[in-house]
Amino acid sequence: MPAPKMTDEQRAAALARAGEARRVRAEVKQLLKTGSLSLEDVFERAEENDLIAGIKVSAVVVSMPHMGKIKAKRLLEELGIAENRRLRGLGPRQKEALLESF
């Protein structure tokens, strides 16, 4: 699929939005890793903020303290959550199951 034709201003604005999204998502993951932010807080923020809602669940779980890629993958498999699922795509039961796991 060819890239859409964009003006220089549109391209700069898109790059700025993408950079902001990466910054916000990295900040959330870092706060989770240090324990400054709980998983419940992340779910609440995801309802208000589309940038946070776009974070993959697997990235959030890996960012939890004492969780690595293998443990996270096993946990998501146990709970029946796809690796490519994003926070906005989680159902209430899946959120509850994740909260109970931590």
Secondary structure, 3 states (H helix, E strand, C coil): CCCCCCCHHHHHHHHHHHHHHHHHHHHHHHHHHHCCCCHHHHHHHHHHCHHHHCCEHHHHHHHCCCCCHHHHHHHHHHHCCCCCCEHHHCCHHHHHHHHHHC
